[in-house]
Amino acid sequence: MECPHLSSSVCMTVDPTRFPNGSPSSWCCSVCRSNKSPWVCLTCLSVHCGRKT
């Protein structure tokens, strides 16, 4: 999915060797180990979840 709001304002390169393995549906939060609504921090590449902590 592409976000039209970021196309011209964000430019970054992610090292694919540091990116989490597998598809997003297989990622687990690094804090609570939940696999619900996973997302990855584009600065440190840690996986987190959508739950409010």
OpenMM code with the backbone's topology and positions (N, CA, C; nanometers):
from openmm import Vec3, app, unit

residues = "MET GLU CYS PRO HIS LEU SER SER SER VAL CYS MET THR VAL ASP PRO THR ARG PHE PRO ASN GLY SER PRO SER SER TRP CYS CYS SER VAL CYS ARG SER ASN LYS SER PRO TRP VAL CYS LEU THR CYS LEU SER VAL HIS CYS GLY ARG LYS THR".split()
positions = [
    Vec3(0.0846, -0.1163, 0.0000),
    Vec3(0.0000, 0.0000, 0.0000),
    Vec3(0.0900, 0.1237, 0.0000),
    Vec3(0.0595, 0.2187, -0.0832),
    Vec3(0.1364, 0.3417, -0.0898),
    Vec3(0.0558, 0.4571, -0.0318),
    Vec3(0.1218, 0.5391, 0.0462),
    Vec3(0.0568, 0.6547, 0.1059),
    Vec3(0.0848, 0.7767, 0.0193),
    Vec3(-0.0181, 0.8436, -0.0318),
    Vec3(0.0043, 0.9601, -0.1173),
    Vec3(0.0639, 1.0794, -0.0420),
    Vec3(0.0556, 1.0792, 0.0905),
    Vec3(0.1067, 1.1907, 0.1692),
    Vec3(0.2583, 1.1857, 0.1859),
    Vec3(0.3179, 1.0700, 0.1654),
    Vec3(0.4608, 1.0554, 0.1902),
    Vec3(0.5452, 1.0516, 0.0643),
    Vec3(0.4847, 1.0395, -0.0507),
    Vec3(0.5596, 1.0162, -0.1738),
    Vec3(0.6664, 1.1209, -0.2024),
    Vec3(0.6431, 1.2454, -0.1743),
    Vec3(0.7410, 1.3482, -0.2072),
    Vec3(0.8172, 1.4002, -0.0861),
    Vec3(0.7718, 1.3680, 0.0341),
    Vec3(0.8347, 1.4274, 0.1519),
    Vec3(0.9266, 1.3332, 0.2286),
    Vec3(0.9239, 1.2043, 0.1990),
    Vec3(1.0062, 1.1089, 0.2725),
    Vec3(1.0926, 1.0308, 0.1754),
    Vec3(1.2196, 1.0281, 0.2048),
    Vec3(1.3121, 0.9498, 0.1237),
    Vec3(1.4101, 0.8837, 0.2189),
    Vec3(1.4065, 0.7517, 0.2252),
    Vec3(1.4980, 0.6814, 0.3142),
    Vec3(1.5361, 0.5479, 0.2530),
    Vec3(1.6507, 0.4983, 0.2932),
    Vec3(1.6987, 0.3697, 0.2459),
    Vec3(1.7033, 0.2751, 0.3649),
    Vec3(1.6414, 0.1587, 0.3504),
    Vec3(1.6405, 0.0581, 0.4560),
    Vec3(1.7314, -0.0560, 0.4143),
    Vec3(1.8216, -0.0958, 0.5026),
    Vec3(1.9113, -0.2083, 0.4768),
    Vec3(1.8290, -0.3363, 0.4856),
    Vec3(1.8069, -0.4061, 0.3739),
    Vec3(1.7213, -0.5250, 0.3755),
    Vec3(1.7725, -0.6375, 0.4642),
    Vec3(1.9006, -0.6396, 0.4959),
    Vec3(1.9541, -0.7448, 0.5834),
    Vec3(1.9133, -0.7235, 0.7286),
    Vec3(1.8739, -0.6007, 0.7666),
    Vec3(1.8300, -0.5729, 0.9033),
    Vec3(1.6793, -0.5774, 0.9188),
    Vec3(1.6064, -0.5795, 0.8067),
    Vec3(1.4608, -0.5777, 0.8118),
    Vec3(1.4107, -0.7112, 0.8658),
    Vec3(1.3007, -0.7134, 0.9436),
    Vec3(1.2496, -0.8389, 0.9991),
    Vec3(1.2220, -0.9432, 0.8904),
    Vec3(1.2522, -1.0687, 0.9214),
    Vec3(1.2298, -1.1787, 0.8271),
    Vec3(1.0827, -1.2149, 0.8186),
    Vec3(1.0435, -1.2693, 0.7063),
    Vec3(0.9065, -1.3158, 0.6879),
    Vec3(0.8126, -1.2029, 0.6513),
    Vec3(0.6876, -1.2392, 0.6389),
    Vec3(0.5865, -1.1400, 0.6050),
    Vec3(0.5409, -1.0692, 0.7322),
    Vec3(0.4839, -0.9495, 0.7206),
    Vec3(0.4376, -0.8775, 0.8395),
    Vec3(0.3424, -0.9597, 0.9275),
    Vec3(0.2645, -1.0495, 0.8684),
    Vec3(0.1722, -1.1295, 0.9495),
    Vec3(0.2455, -1.2269, 1.0418),
    Vec3(0.3740, -1.2515, 1.0169),
    Vec3(0.4507, -1.3427, 1.1023),
    Vec3(0.5348, -1.2684, 1.2063),
    Vec3(0.5368, -1.1342, 1.2011),
    Vec3(0.6167, -1.0573, 1.2961),
    Vec3(0.5520, -1.0568, 1.4338),
    Vec3(0.6336, -1.0504, 1.5390),
    Vec3(0.5864, -1.0402, 1.6772),
    Vec3(0.6462, -0.9162, 1.7416),
    Vec3(0.5676, -0.8510, 1.8229),
    Vec3(0.6106, -0.7317, 1.8945),
    Vec3(0.7326, -0.7632, 1.9806),
    Vec3(0.8328, -0.6760, 1.9771),
    Vec3(0.9538, -0.6973, 2.0564),
    Vec3(0.9308, -0.6728, 2.2053),
    Vec3(0.8184, -0.6112, 2.2427),
    Vec3(0.7884, -0.5839, 2.3831),
    Vec3(0.6983, -0.6911, 2.4429),
    Vec3(0.5843, -0.7186, 2.3768),
    Vec3(0.4859, -0.8098, 2.4364),
    Vec3(0.4698, -0.9408, 2.3591),
    Vec3(0.5384, -0.9558, 2.2474),
    Vec3(0.5360, -1.0761, 2.1629),
    Vec3(0.4023, -1.0979, 2.0928),
    Vec3(0.3143, -0.9972, 2.0921),
    Vec3(0.1867, -1.0071, 2.0215),
    Vec3(0.2120, -1.0015, 1.8712),
    Vec3(0.1260, -1.0701, 1.7952),
    Vec3(0.1357, -1.0612, 1.6495),
    Vec3(0.0147, -0.9865, 1.5922),
    Vec3(-0.0546, -0.9132, 1.6765),
    Vec3(-0.1707, -0.8348, 1.6346),
    Vec3(-0.1264, -0.6968, 1.5882),
    Vec3(-0.1611, -0.6597, 1.4680),
    Vec3(-0.1285, -0.5289, 1.4094),
    Vec3(0.0197, -0.4931, 1.4187),
    Vec3(0.1090, -0.5789, 1.3694),
    Vec3(0.2523, -0.5482, 1.3801),
    Vec3(0.2928, -0.4329, 1.2891),
    Vec3(0.3898, -0.3558, 1.3338),
    Vec3(0.4494, -0.2502, 1.2528),
    Vec3(0.5978, -0.2459, 1.2860),
    Vec3(0.6763, -0.1911, 1.1971),
    Vec3(0.8201, -0.1850, 1.2184),
    Vec3(0.8648, -0.0393, 1.2224),
    Vec3(0.9491, -0.0057, 1.3183),
    Vec3(1.0047, 0.1285, 1.3290),
    Vec3(1.1048, 0.1470, 1.2151),
    Vec3(1.0878, 0.2506, 1.1353),
    Vec3(1.1768, 0.2729, 1.0221),
    Vec3(1.3099, 0.3351, 1.0621),
    Vec3(1.3275, 0.3668, 1.1898),
    Vec3(1.4558, 0.4177, 1.2376),
    Vec3(1.5432, 0.3040, 1.2890),
    Vec3(1.4874, 0.2199, 1.3791),
    Vec3(1.5676, 0.1141, 1.4402),
    Vec3(1.5302, -0.0258, 1.3914),
    Vec3(1.4201, -0.0367, 1.3127),
    Vec3(1.3711, -0.1624, 1.2567),
    Vec3(1.3221, -0.2622, 1.3597),
    Vec3(1.2846, -0.2152, 1.4782),
    Vec3(1.2226, -0.3017, 1.5790),
    Vec3(1.0745, -0.3195, 1.5443),
    Vec3(1.0232, -0.4383, 1.5704),
    Vec3(0.8815, -0.4659, 1.5475),
    Vec3(0.8030, -0.4369, 1.6744),
    Vec3(0.6915, -0.3679, 1.6605),
    Vec3(0.6029, -0.3367, 1.7717),
    Vec3(0.4606, -0.3699, 1.7297),
    Vec3(0.3651, -0.3593, 1.8218),
    Vec3(0.2271, -0.3901, 1.7881),
    Vec3(0.1403, -0.2666, 1.8040),
    Vec3(0.0163, -0.2795, 1.7625),
    Vec3(-0.0768, -0.1671, 1.7668),
    Vec3(-0.1410, -0.1430, 1.9014),
    Vec3(-0.1139, -0.2287, 1.9994),
    Vec3(-0.1787, -0.2086, 2.1295),
    Vec3(-0.1142, -0.0916, 2.2019),
    Vec3(-0.1938, -0.0225, 2.2781),
    Vec3(-0.1427, 0.0929, 2.3523),
    Vec3(-0.0753, 0.0436, 2.4796),
    Vec3(0.0496, 0.0865, 2.5015),
    Vec3(0.1234, 0.0432, 2.6211),
    Vec3(0.1397, 0.1549, 2.7193),
] * unit.nanometer
topology = app.Topology()
chain = topology.addChain("A")
for resn in residues:
    res = topology.addResidue(resn, chain)
    for name in ("N", "CA", "C"):
        topology.addAtom(name, app.Element.getBySymbol(name[0]), res)
